[in-house]
């Protein structure tokens, strides 16, 4: 398991390598690693989910060298999350390891809380044996002050079209909200919005 300090140390090493090579790379960090860095209600993660913009071959080679030196799995830095990335995604700069003299380095981005919540809902595994997805969604819902299923769905639909939201996602959100909040009249008794007949929104 990688801690926040592990992730930051490895990203700094990656930034140092990019500076020496004169390569400028942007990396957006998602999932549990973004939570460990930005919100810290999770303190560790198995790997670092990223999307790379720039010289991806350089990043992979540098990541393998870091894995060897730290005795980590070779795939500690992986881009499997790219299937959940939205063209409407919103980010902020988290850290910069840049050399102005060599015109190289690393910029690290993290998603906004709303965007990460939407991604987590889209990728939700209610039966996740470690319970990370449900716990992460619950914490993000709380941090955003959301109270109802419709409010959560409104955030998800800000980034993803309706036709990407499976019934599993709707029911999963309902279960999470029911576990988090006292039952309020009208909040959970009425059907979720997937029962409405509406055309999917364009992405």
Buried (B, 14 or more C-beta within 10 A) or exposed (E): EBEBEBBBBBBBBBBBBBBEBEBBBBBBBBBBBBBBBBBEBBEBBBBBBBBBBBBBEBBBEBBBEBBEEBEBEEBBBBBEBEEBBBEEBBBEEBBEBBBEEBEBBBBBBBBBBBBBBBBBBBBBBBEEEEEBBBBBBBBBBEEBEBBBBBBBBBBBBBBBBBEBBEEEBBBBBBBBBEEBBEEEEEBBEEEBBBEEEEEEEEE
